[in-house]
Amino acid sequence: MHAIPGGYKWTKSSTSKFQDALCHPVCKTLLSNFMNHDYNNEVSERAVSDFLNIINVAASKANIFHNKSSKKRRPNCKWFDSDFIGVKRKTLVSKGELLSKFPFDPIIRGSYYKCYREYNKLRKYKTRTFKQSILNSLDNFRDSDPKQYWKLINSLKESTVDSKEKSVEPETWFNHFSVLNKSPSMSETRIKETRHH
């Protein structure tokens, strides 16, 4: 049985596109063959794979699959030493993949956890030395070169300003919470009935 390739990009128009694709002559032929074929219990897996094939053909005709997009790489931390730590990380990842293939092998498990401990020690050491060097620079620049001091301070600040596109409009919030605070019409009638009795 084949897995469904990719993910679907389901929008408002996808339902009608998919229904139109099912009316395509190729899909109609596949559907009629599926309906006319006598599947018994032994070949139920074939029935499932035939049905998935119909779904895949219709989805590809309707063009509702996601387009593959490249993921943006997250920038490395400022203390990250790409020469040494990058090699350690790649080694750790490869040992992790090997461990996932052979999870009960004690030699592979021991090798992975040894590499994991070494990587963590090195990462913590690099972080500490980077922070210490920043503190030393701040101490040196504070009195001798205020311009460099503030330049270093500003470079360390992370931008926390939200963009206009990401923020939600106040009117949207108001509408959302006003709908939440309204009682449904059925409960209003019941409240009135109980008050009158």
Biotite code that builds the C-alpha atoms (Angstrom):
import biotite.structure as struc

atoms = struc.array([
    struc.Atom([0.000, 0.000, 0.000], chain_id="A", res_id=1, res_name="MET", atom_name="CA", element="C"),
    struc.Atom([1.405, 3.388, -0.997], chain_id="A", res_id=2, res_name="HIS", atom_name="CA", element="C"),
    struc.Atom([1.246, 6.420, 1.258], chain_id="A", res_id=3, res_name="ALA", atom_name="CA", element="C"),
    struc.Atom([-0.480, 9.566, 0.081], chain_id="A", res_id=4, res_name="ILE", atom_name="CA", element="C"),
    struc.Atom([2.282, 11.821, -1.251], chain_id="A", res_id=5, res_name="PRO", atom_name="CA", element="C"),
    struc.Atom([2.655, 15.288, 0.185], chain_id="A", res_id=6, res_name="GLY", atom_name="CA", element="C"),
    struc.Atom([0.034, 17.255, 2.049], chain_id="A", res_id=7, res_name="GLY", atom_name="CA", element="C"),
    struc.Atom([-3.128, 18.833, 0.781], chain_id="A", res_id=8, res_name="TYR", atom_name="CA", element="C"),
    struc.Atom([-3.574, 22.581, 0.509], chain_id="A", res_id=9, res_name="LYS", atom_name="CA", element="C"),
    struc.Atom([-7.294, 22.703, 1.259], chain_id="A", res_id=10, res_name="TRP", atom_name="CA", element="C"),
    struc.Atom([-8.955, 26.035, 0.511], chain_id="A", res_id=11, res_name="THR", atom_name="CA", element="C"),
    struc.Atom([-12.545, 27.166, -0.051], chain_id="A", res_id=12, res_name="LYS", atom_name="CA", element="C"),
    struc.Atom([-12.397, 26.244, -3.731], chain_id="A", res_id=13, res_name="SER", atom_name="CA", element="C"),
    struc.Atom([-10.709, 22.862, -3.147], chain_id="A", res_id=14, res_name="SER", atom_name="CA", element="C"),
    struc.Atom([-14.005, 21.000, -2.667], chain_id="A", res_id=15, res_name="THR", atom_name="CA", element="C"),
    struc.Atom([-15.354, 22.028, -6.057], chain_id="A", res_id=16, res_name="SER", atom_name="CA", element="C"),
    struc.Atom([-11.958, 21.424, -7.710], chain_id="A", res_id=17, res_name="LYS", atom_name="CA", element="C"),
    struc.Atom([-11.816, 17.924, -6.236], chain_id="A", res_id=18, res_name="PHE", atom_name="CA", element="C"),
    struc.Atom([-15.399, 17.150, -7.317], chain_id="A", res_id=19, res_name="GLN", atom_name="CA", element="C"),
    struc.Atom([-14.611, 18.357, -10.844], chain_id="A", res_id=20, res_name="ASP", atom_name="CA", element="C"),
    struc.Atom([-11.482, 16.199, -10.875], chain_id="A", res_id=21, res_name="ALA", atom_name="CA", element="C"),
    struc.Atom([-13.544, 13.142, -9.892], chain_id="A", res_id=22, res_name="LEU", atom_name="CA", element="C"),
    struc.Atom([-15.683, 13.798, -13.006], chain_id="A", res_id=23, res_name="CYS", atom_name="CA", element="C"),
    struc.Atom([-12.578, 13.627, -15.219], chain_id="A", res_id=24, res_name="HIS", atom_name="CA", element="C"),
    struc.Atom([-12.709, 10.609, -17.621], chain_id="A", res_id=25, res_name="PRO", atom_name="CA", element="C"),
    struc.Atom([-9.615, 8.999, -16.073], chain_id="A", res_id=26, res_name="VAL", atom_name="CA", element="C"),
    struc.Atom([-11.086, 9.215, -12.557], chain_id="A", res_id=27, res_name="CYS", atom_name="CA", element="C"),
    struc.Atom([-14.480, 8.014, -13.796], chain_id="A", res_id=28, res_name="LYS", atom_name="CA", element="C"),
    struc.Atom([-12.829, 4.950, -15.335], chain_id="A", res_id=29, res_name="THR", atom_name="CA", element="C"),
    struc.Atom([-10.915, 4.239, -12.122], chain_id="A", res_id=30, res_name="LEU", atom_name="CA", element="C"),
    struc.Atom([-14.084, 4.669, -10.040], chain_id="A", res_id=31, res_name="LEU", atom_name="CA", element="C"),
    struc.Atom([-16.158, 2.377, -12.261], chain_id="A", res_id=32, res_name="SER", atom_name="CA", element="C"),
    struc.Atom([-13.405, -0.269, -12.175], chain_id="A", res_id=33, res_name="ASN", atom_name="CA", element="C"),
    struc.Atom([-13.293, 0.056, -8.385], chain_id="A", res_id=34, res_name="PHE", atom_name="CA", element="C"),
    struc.Atom([-17.070, -0.271, -8.023], chain_id="A", res_id=35, res_name="MET", atom_name="CA", element="C"),
    struc.Atom([-17.323, -3.218, -10.449], chain_id="A", res_id=36, res_name="ASN", atom_name="CA", element="C"),
    struc.Atom([-14.401, -5.163, -8.991], chain_id="A", res_id=37, res_name="HIS", atom_name="CA", element="C"),
    struc.Atom([-15.318, -7.880, -6.499], chain_id="A", res_id=38, res_name="ASP", atom_name="CA", element="C"),
    struc.Atom([-13.011, -7.404, -3.510], chain_id="A", res_id=39, res_name="TYR", atom_name="CA", element="C"),
    struc.Atom([-13.071, -10.148, -0.878], chain_id="A", res_id=40, res_name="ASN", atom_name="CA", element="C"),
    struc.Atom([-11.354, -10.281, 2.504], chain_id="A", res_id=41, res_name="ASN", atom_name="CA", element="C"),
    struc.Atom([-8.070, -11.597, 1.091], chain_id="A", res_id=42, res_name="GLU", atom_name="CA", element="C"),
    struc.Atom([-7.589, -8.644, -1.247], chain_id="A", res_id=43, res_name="VAL", atom_name="CA", element="C"),
    struc.Atom([-8.812, -5.863, 1.039], chain_id="A", res_id=44, res_name="SER", atom_name="CA", element="C"),
    struc.Atom([-5.344, -4.308, 0.939], chain_id="A", res_id=45, res_name="GLU", atom_name="CA", element="C"),
    struc.Atom([-5.634, -4.079, -2.836], chain_id="A", res_id=46, res_name="ARG", atom_name="CA", element="C"),
    struc.Atom([-9.010, -2.352, -2.462], chain_id="A", res_id=47, res_name="ALA", atom_name="CA", element="C"),
    struc.Atom([-7.455, 0.220, -0.138], chain_id="A", res_id=48, res_name="VAL", atom_name="CA", element="C"),
    struc.Atom([-4.520, 0.844, -2.492], chain_id="A", res_id=49, res_name="SER", atom_name="CA", element="C"),
    struc.Atom([-6.899, 1.167, -5.480], chain_id="A", res_id=50, res_name="ASP", atom_name="CA", element="C"),
    struc.Atom([-9.024, 3.659, -3.562], chain_id="A", res_id=51, res_name="PHE", atom_name="CA", element="C"),
    struc.Atom([-5.945, 5.665, -2.513], chain_id="A", res_id=52, res_name="LEU", atom_name="CA", element="C"),
    struc.Atom([-4.844, 5.681, -6.139], chain_id="A", res_id=53, res_name="ASN", atom_name="CA", element="C"),
    struc.Atom([-8.201, 7.219, -7.134], chain_id="A", res_id=54, res_name="ILE", atom_name="CA", element="C"),
    struc.Atom([-7.817, 9.885, -4.424], chain_id="A", res_id=55, res_name="ILE", atom_name="CA", element="C"),
    struc.Atom([-4.233, 10.633, -5.526], chain_id="A", res_id=56, res_name="ASN", atom_name="CA", element="C"),
    struc.Atom([-5.157, 10.908, -9.206], chain_id="A", res_id=57, res_name="VAL", atom_name="CA", element="C"),
    struc.Atom([-8.099, 13.204, -8.422], chain_id="A", res_id=58, res_name="ALA", atom_name="CA", element="C"),
    struc.Atom([-5.958, 15.345, -6.086], chain_id="A", res_id=59, res_name="ALA", atom_name="CA", element="C"),
    struc.Atom([-3.224, 15.704, -8.700], chain_id="A", res_id=60, res_name="SER", atom_name="CA", element="C"),
    struc.Atom([-5.815, 16.644, -11.357], chain_id="A", res_id=61, res_name="LYS", atom_name="CA", element="C"),
    struc.Atom([-7.360, 19.184, -8.951], chain_id="A", res_id=62, res_name="ALA", atom_name="CA", element="C"),
    struc.Atom([-3.886, 20.510, -8.124], chain_id="A", res_id=63, res_name="ASN", atom_name="CA", element="C"),
    struc.Atom([-4.556, 20.861, -4.386], chain_id="A", res_id=64, res_name="ILE", atom_name="CA", element="C"),
    struc.Atom([-1.154, 19.658, -3.189], chain_id="A", res_id=65, res_name="PHE", atom_name="CA", element="C"),
    struc.Atom([1.175, 21.894, -1.225], chain_id="A", res_id=66, res_name="HIS", atom_name="CA", element="C"),
    struc.Atom([4.047, 23.363, -3.128], chain_id="A", res_id=67, res_name="ASN", atom_name="CA", element="C"),
    struc.Atom([7.255, 22.384, -1.409], chain_id="A", res_id=68, res_name="LYS", atom_name="CA", element="C"),
    struc.Atom([8.863, 25.433, 0.098], chain_id="A", res_id=69, res_name="SER", atom_name="CA", element="C"),
    struc.Atom([12.375, 25.683, 1.379], chain_id="A", res_id=70, res_name="SER", atom_name="CA", element="C"),
    struc.Atom([12.659, 26.138, 5.111], chain_id="A", res_id=71, res_name="LYS", atom_name="CA", element="C"),
    struc.Atom([14.501, 29.188, 6.309], chain_id="A", res_id=72, res_name="LYS", atom_name="CA", element="C"),
    struc.Atom([17.580, 28.327, 8.297], chain_id="A", res_id=73, res_name="ARG", atom_name="CA", element="C"),
    struc.Atom([17.633, 29.696, 11.777], chain_id="A", res_id=74, res_name="ARG", atom_name="CA", element="C"),
    struc.Atom([20.753, 31.785, 12.303], chain_id="A", res_id=75, res_name="PRO", atom_name="CA", element="C"),
    struc.Atom([23.332, 30.300, 14.630], chain_id="A", res_id=76, res_name="ASN", atom_name="CA", element="C"),
    struc.Atom([23.988, 31.815, 18.030], chain_id="A", res_id=77, res_name="CYS", atom_name="CA", element="C"),
    struc.Atom([26.807, 34.350, 18.178], chain_id="A", res_id=78, res_name="LYS", atom_name="CA", element="C"),
    struc.Atom([28.944, 32.043, 20.285], chain_id="A", res_id=79, res_name="TRP", atom_name="CA", element="C"),
    struc.Atom([28.527, 29.133, 17.861], chain_id="A", res_id=80, res_name="PHE", atom_name="CA", element="C"),
    struc.Atom([31.896, 28.054, 16.484], chain_id="A", res_id=81, res_name="ASP", atom_name="CA", element="C"),
    struc.Atom([31.040, 26.520, 13.120], chain_id="A", res_id=82, res_name="SER", atom_name="CA", element="C"),
    struc.Atom([34.401, 24.784, 12.742], chain_id="A", res_id=83, res_name="ASP", atom_name="CA", element="C"),
    struc.Atom([34.449, 22.743, 15.918], chain_id="A", res_id=84, res_name="PHE", atom_name="CA", element="C"),
    struc.Atom([30.917, 22.705, 17.326], chain_id="A", res_id=85, res_name="ILE", atom_name="CA", element="C"),
    struc.Atom([29.428, 22.227, 13.848], chain_id="A", res_id=86, res_name="GLY", atom_name="CA", element="C"),
    struc.Atom([31.518, 19.093, 13.349], chain_id="A", res_id=87, res_name="VAL", atom_name="CA", element="C"),
    struc.Atom([30.530, 17.835, 16.809], chain_id="A", res_id=88, res_name="LYS", atom_name="CA", element="C"),
    struc.Atom([26.853, 18.489, 16.070], chain_id="A", res_id=89, res_name="ARG", atom_name="CA", element="C"),
    struc.Atom([27.035, 16.632, 12.737], chain_id="A", res_id=90, res_name="LYS", atom_name="CA", element="C"),
    struc.Atom([28.733, 13.709, 14.468], chain_id="A", res_id=91, res_name="THR", atom_name="CA", element="C"),
    struc.Atom([26.043, 13.714, 17.157], chain_id="A", res_id=92, res_name="LEU", atom_name="CA", element="C"),
    struc.Atom([23.244, 13.772, 14.579], chain_id="A", res_id=93, res_name="VAL", atom_name="CA", element="C"),
    struc.Atom([24.775, 10.892, 12.612], chain_id="A", res_id=94, res_name="SER", atom_name="CA", element="C"),
    struc.Atom([25.202, 8.848, 15.808], chain_id="A", res_id=95, res_name="LYS", atom_name="CA", element="C"),
    struc.Atom([21.585, 9.664, 16.718], chain_id="A", res_id=96, res_name="GLY", atom_name="CA", element="C"),
    struc.Atom([20.392, 8.374, 13.346], chain_id="A", res_id=97, res_name="GLU", atom_name="CA", element="C"),
    struc.Atom([22.412, 5.203, 13.873], chain_id="A", res_id=98, res_name="LEU", atom_name="CA", element="C"),
    struc.Atom([20.923, 4.833, 17.367], chain_id="A", res_id=99, res_name="LEU", atom_name="CA", element="C"),
    struc.Atom([17.399, 5.161, 15.969], chain_id="A", res_id=100, res_name="SER", atom_name="CA", element="C"),
    struc.Atom([18.158, 2.298, 13.547], chain_id="A", res_id=101, res_name="LYS", atom_name="CA", element="C"),
    struc.Atom([19.686, 0.079, 16.261], chain_id="A", res_id=102, res_name="PHE", atom_name="CA", element="C"),
    struc.Atom([18.163, 1.258, 19.573], chain_id="A", res_id=103, res_name="PRO", atom_name="CA", element="C"),
    struc.Atom([19.124, -1.827, 21.600], chain_id="A", res_id=104, res_name="PHE", atom_name="CA", element="C"),
    struc.Atom([22.800, -2.044, 20.624], chain_id="A", res_id=105, res_name="ASP", atom_name="CA", element="C"),
    struc.Atom([24.775, -1.134, 23.786], chain_id="A", res_id=106, res_name="PRO", atom_name="CA", element="C"),
    struc.Atom([27.905, -0.052, 21.872], chain_id="A", res_id=107, res_name="ILE", atom_name="CA", element="C"),
    struc.Atom([26.009, 2.393, 19.641], chain_id="A", res_id=108, res_name="ILE", atom_name="CA", element="C"),
    struc.Atom([23.996, 3.657, 22.607], chain_id="A", res_id=109, res_name="ARG", atom_name="CA", element="C"),
    struc.Atom([27.157, 4.235, 24.674], chain_id="A", res_id=110, res_name="GLY", atom_name="CA", element="C"),
    struc.Atom([28.897, 5.970, 21.771], chain_id="A", res_id=111, res_name="SER", atom_name="CA", element="C"),
    struc.Atom([25.890, 8.276, 21.221], chain_id="A", res_id=112, res_name="TYR", atom_name="CA", element="C"),
    struc.Atom([25.579, 9.296, 24.882], chain_id="A", res_id=113, res_name="TYR", atom_name="CA", element="C"),
    struc.Atom([29.338, 9.857, 25.185], chain_id="A", res_id=114, res_name="LYS", atom_name="CA", element="C"),
    struc.Atom([29.239, 12.156, 22.145], chain_id="A", res_id=115, res_name="CYS", atom_name="CA", element="C"),
    struc.Atom([26.106, 13.847, 23.555], chain_id="A", res_id=116, res_name="TYR", atom_name="CA", element="C"),
    struc.Atom([27.870, 14.610, 26.864], chain_id="A", res_id=117, res_name="ARG", atom_name="CA", element="C"),
    struc.Atom([30.957, 15.948, 25.067], chain_id="A", res_id=118, res_name="GLU", atom_name="CA", element="C"),
    struc.Atom([28.826, 18.157, 22.808], chain_id="A", res_id=119, res_name="TYR", atom_name="CA", element="C"),
    struc.Atom([26.876, 19.581, 25.757], chain_id="A", res_id=120, res_name="ASN", atom_name="CA", element="C"),
    struc.Atom([30.073, 20.297, 27.718], chain_id="A", res_id=121, res_name="LYS", atom_name="CA", element="C"),
    struc.Atom([31.603, 22.032, 24.718], chain_id="A", res_id=122, res_name="LEU", atom_name="CA", element="C"),
    struc.Atom([28.417, 24.014, 24.011], chain_id="A", res_id=123, res_name="ARG", atom_name="CA", element="C"),
    struc.Atom([28.181, 25.193, 27.632], chain_id="A", res_id=124, res_name="LYS", atom_name="CA", element="C"),
    struc.Atom([31.877, 26.096, 27.672], chain_id="A", res_id=125, res_name="TYR", atom_name="CA", element="C"),
    struc.Atom([31.574, 28.126, 24.455], chain_id="A", res_id=126, res_name="LYS", atom_name="CA", element="C"),
    struc.Atom([28.481, 29.906, 25.816], chain_id="A", res_id=127, res_name="THR", atom_name="CA", element="C"),
    struc.Atom([30.258, 30.789, 29.072], chain_id="A", res_id=128, res_name="ARG", atom_name="CA", element="C"),
    struc.Atom([33.384, 32.063, 27.324], chain_id="A", res_id=129, res_name="THR", atom_name="CA", element="C"),
    struc.Atom([31.311, 34.144, 24.889], chain_id="A", res_id=130, res_name="PHE", atom_name="CA", element="C"),
    struc.Atom([29.320, 35.742, 27.714], chain_id="A", res_id=131, res_name="LYS", atom_name="CA", element="C"),
    struc.Atom([32.501, 36.382, 29.691], chain_id="A", res_id=132, res_name="GLN", atom_name="CA", element="C"),
    struc.Atom([34.165, 38.035, 26.700], chain_id="A", res_id=133, res_name="SER", atom_name="CA", element="C"),
    struc.Atom([31.095, 40.273, 26.254], chain_id="A", res_id=134, res_name="ILE", atom_name="CA", element="C"),
    struc.Atom([31.226, 41.266, 29.934], chain_id="A", res_id=135, res_name="LEU", atom_name="CA", element="C"),
    struc.Atom([34.949, 42.006, 29.674], chain_id="A", res_id=136, res_name="ASN", atom_name="CA", element="C"),
    struc.Atom([34.353, 44.140, 26.578], chain_id="A", res_id=137, res_name="SER", atom_name="CA", element="C"),
    struc.Atom([31.569, 46.028, 28.342], chain_id="A", res_id=138, res_name="LEU", atom_name="CA", element="C"),
    struc.Atom([33.833, 46.700, 31.330], chain_id="A", res_id=139, res_name="ASP", atom_name="CA", element="C"),
    struc.Atom([36.625, 47.950, 29.059], chain_id="A", res_id=140, res_name="ASN", atom_name="CA", element="C"),
    struc.Atom([34.394, 50.137, 26.884], chain_id="A", res_id=141, res_name="PHE", atom_name="CA", element="C"),
    struc.Atom([32.319, 51.658, 29.692], chain_id="A", res_id=142, res_name="ARG", atom_name="CA", element="C"),
    struc.Atom([34.863, 54.280, 30.659], chain_id="A", res_id=143, res_name="ASP", atom_name="CA", element="C"),
    struc.Atom([37.288, 54.340, 27.746], chain_id="A", res_id=144, res_name="SER", atom_name="CA", element="C"),
    struc.Atom([34.967, 54.311, 24.701], chain_id="A", res_id=145, res_name="ASP", atom_name="CA", element="C"),
    struc.Atom([31.265, 55.029, 25.427], chain_id="A", res_id=146, res_name="PRO", atom_name="CA", element="C"),
    struc.Atom([30.364, 54.963, 21.743], chain_id="A", res_id=147, res_name="LYS", atom_name="CA", element="C"),
    struc.Atom([31.607, 51.379, 21.363], chain_id="A", res_id=148, res_name="GLN", atom_name="CA", element="C"),
    struc.Atom([29.918, 50.489, 24.659], chain_id="A", res_id=149, res_name="TYR", atom_name="CA", element="C"),
    struc.Atom([26.472, 51.537, 23.418], chain_id="A", res_id=150, res_name="TRP", atom_name="CA", element="C"),
    struc.Atom([27.092, 49.984, 20.032], chain_id="A", res_id=151, res_name="LYS", atom_name="CA", element="C"),
    struc.Atom([27.789, 46.666, 21.756], chain_id="A", res_id=152, res_name="LEU", atom_name="CA", element="C"),
    struc.Atom([24.704, 47.045, 23.978], chain_id="A", res_id=153, res_name="ILE", atom_name="CA", element="C"),
    struc.Atom([22.493, 47.720, 20.953], chain_id="A", res_id=154, res_name="ASN", atom_name="CA", element="C"),
    struc.Atom([23.918, 44.757, 19.055], chain_id="A", res_id=155, res_name="SER", atom_name="CA", element="C"),
    struc.Atom([23.058, 42.462, 21.981], chain_id="A", res_id=156, res_name="LEU", atom_name="CA", element="C"),
    struc.Atom([19.445, 43.594, 22.164], chain_id="A", res_id=157, res_name="LYS", atom_name="CA", element="C"),
    struc.Atom([17.017, 41.372, 20.330], chain_id="A", res_id=158, res_name="GLU", atom_name="CA", element="C"),
    struc.Atom([14.310, 43.072, 18.324], chain_id="A", res_id=159, res_name="SER", atom_name="CA", element="C"),
    struc.Atom([11.022, 42.630, 20.149], chain_id="A", res_id=160, res_name="THR", atom_name="CA", element="C"),
    struc.Atom([8.993, 45.060, 18.064], chain_id="A", res_id=161, res_name="VAL", atom_name="CA", element="C"),
    struc.Atom([5.984, 43.324, 16.526], chain_id="A", res_id=162, res_name="ASP", atom_name="CA", element="C"),
    struc.Atom([5.314, 44.076, 12.917], chain_id="A", res_id=163, res_name="SER", atom_name="CA", element="C"),
    struc.Atom([1.981, 45.563, 11.859], chain_id="A", res_id=164, res_name="LYS", atom_name="CA", element="C"),
    struc.Atom([1.193, 42.502, 9.734], chain_id="A", res_id=165, res_name="GLU", atom_name="CA", element="C"),
    struc.Atom([1.438, 40.101, 12.687], chain_id="A", res_id=166, res_name="LYS", atom_name="CA", element="C"),
    struc.Atom([-0.632, 42.155, 15.115], chain_id="A", res_id=167, res_name="SER", atom_name="CA", element="C"),
    struc.Atom([-4.383, 41.594, 15.366], chain_id="A", res_id=168, res_name="VAL", atom_name="CA", element="C"),
    struc.Atom([-6.674, 44.535, 14.774], chain_id="A", res_id=169, res_name="GLU", atom_name="CA", element="C"),
    struc.Atom([-8.470, 45.833, 17.913], chain_id="A", res_id=170, res_name="PRO", atom_name="CA", element="C"),
    struc.Atom([-11.819, 45.560, 16.131], chain_id="A", res_id=171, res_name="GLU", atom_name="CA", element="C"),
    struc.Atom([-11.217, 41.837, 15.575], chain_id="A", res_id=172, res_name="THR", atom_name="CA", element="C"),
    struc.Atom([-10.538, 41.332, 19.284], chain_id="A", res_id=173, res_name="TRP", atom_name="CA", element="C"),
    struc.Atom([-13.654, 43.309, 20.198], chain_id="A", res_id=174, res_name="PHE", atom_name="CA", element="C"),
    struc.Atom([-15.888, 41.281, 17.859], chain_id="A", res_id=175, res_name="ASN", atom_name="CA", element="C"),
    struc.Atom([-14.418, 38.014, 19.074], chain_id="A", res_id=176, res_name="HIS", atom_name="CA", element="C"),
    struc.Atom([-14.982, 38.719, 22.761], chain_id="A", res_id=177, res_name="PHE", atom_name="CA", element="C"),
    struc.Atom([-18.397, 40.315, 22.263], chain_id="A", res_id=178, res_name="SER", atom_name="CA", element="C"),
    struc.Atom([-19.573, 37.103, 20.569], chain_id="A", res_id=179, res_name="VAL", atom_name="CA", element="C"),
    struc.Atom([-18.136, 35.050, 23.425], chain_id="A", res_id=180, res_name="LEU", atom_name="CA", element="C"),
    struc.Atom([-19.994, 37.084, 26.035], chain_id="A", res_id=181, res_name="ASN", atom_name="CA", element="C"),
    struc.Atom([-23.378, 36.804, 24.331], chain_id="A", res_id=182, res_name="LYS", atom_name="CA", element="C"),
    struc.Atom([-25.620, 34.063, 25.629], chain_id="A", res_id=183, res_name="SER", atom_name="CA", element="C"),
    struc.Atom([-27.153, 31.808, 22.971], chain_id="A", res_id=184, res_name="PRO", atom_name="CA", element="C"),
    struc.Atom([-30.783, 32.406, 21.973], chain_id="A", res_id=185, res_name="SER", atom_name="CA", element="C"),
    struc.Atom([-32.018, 29.014, 23.312], chain_id="A", res_id=186, res_name="MET", atom_name="CA", element="C"),
    struc.Atom([-30.619, 29.711, 26.750], chain_id="A", res_id=187, res_name="SER", atom_name="CA", element="C"),
    struc.Atom([-32.181, 33.191, 26.729], chain_id="A", res_id=188, res_name="GLU", atom_name="CA", element="C"),
    struc.Atom([-35.617, 31.696, 26.150], chain_id="A", res_id=189, res_name="THR", atom_name="CA", element="C"),
    struc.Atom([-35.053, 29.164, 28.930], chain_id="A", res_id=190, res_name="ARG", atom_name="CA", element="C"),
    struc.Atom([-33.960, 31.933, 31.294], chain_id="A", res_id=191, res_name="ILE", atom_name="CA", element="C"),
    struc.Atom([-37.138, 33.872, 30.514], chain_id="A", res_id=192, res_name="LYS", atom_name="CA", element="C"),
    struc.Atom([-39.250, 30.732, 31.032], chain_id="A", res_id=193, res_name="GLU", atom_name="CA", element="C"),
    struc.Atom([-37.693, 30.023, 34.422], chain_id="A", res_id=194, res_name="THR", atom_name="CA", element="C"),
    struc.Atom([-38.195, 33.625, 35.533], chain_id="A", res_id=195, res_name="ARG", atom_name="CA", element="C"),
    struc.Atom([-41.884, 33.517, 34.637], chain_id="A", res_id=196, res_name="HIS", atom_name="CA", element="C"),
    struc.Atom([-42.543, 30.269, 36.551], chain_id="A", res_id=197, res_name="HIS", atom_name="CA", element="C"),
])
